[in-house]
């Protein structure tokens, strides 16, 4: 279970990195901000990945703490 939580956490961080890269491409392209919907989608993915990483980190710490007892 510990390794499964680790890989889920890595996937959540991957979603955050992809969304940051997508937002960067949209912001720094010349015609990327004509429509803000893609920017909102990437921002939402980034926030969701960040929240998922936080929840998985807490679950991983609790899992390790319960297995030590």
N, C-alpha and C positions, 0 to 999 in steps of 0.2 A: 504494500500500500504506500509505503514511503517513496518508493521509486515512481509509482504512478502519480503521486502528488507532485513530485519533482518535474516530471515530463509535462503535466498539465500546466504547471507554473511556467515552464519554459515556453509552452505554446501561447500562454497569455502574454508573456513578454514579447513574443514574436508578433502577435497581433498589434501590440502597442508600437513596436518599431515599424511595422508596415504602415500603420495609420500615420505615424509621424512622417515617414518618407512620402506618403501620398499627399499629405497636407503641404509638405515642403515643395513638392513638384507643382501643386496647384497654385501655391502662393507666389513662387518665383517664376512661373511661366508668364508670358506676356498677356495671354488671353484666358488665363485660368479662372479668373474671378468674375466672369460675365454672369455665371449662374452659381449661387452659393450652396446649392443642394449637395454636390459632391464634397464640398468642404465640411458641411454639417455631418455627412455620413462618415467621413474619416475621423472627425472629432468625436462622434459618438462611439465609433469602434475603439478609439484610443481610451476614452473614459471607461468603456466596458472592459477592455483588457486590463486597465489599471485596477479597477475594482475586483475583477476576477483574480488577479495576482495577489491582491491584499487578502482576499478571503482564503485563497489556497495557502498563503504563507501562514495565516493563523491556524488553519486546519493542520498543516504540517507540524507546526510547533506543538499544538495540542496532542497530535498523534505521537510525537517523539516523547513528550512529557508523560503520557499515559503508559507508554511501553517501558519507561525506566522504572516505574514502581513495581 
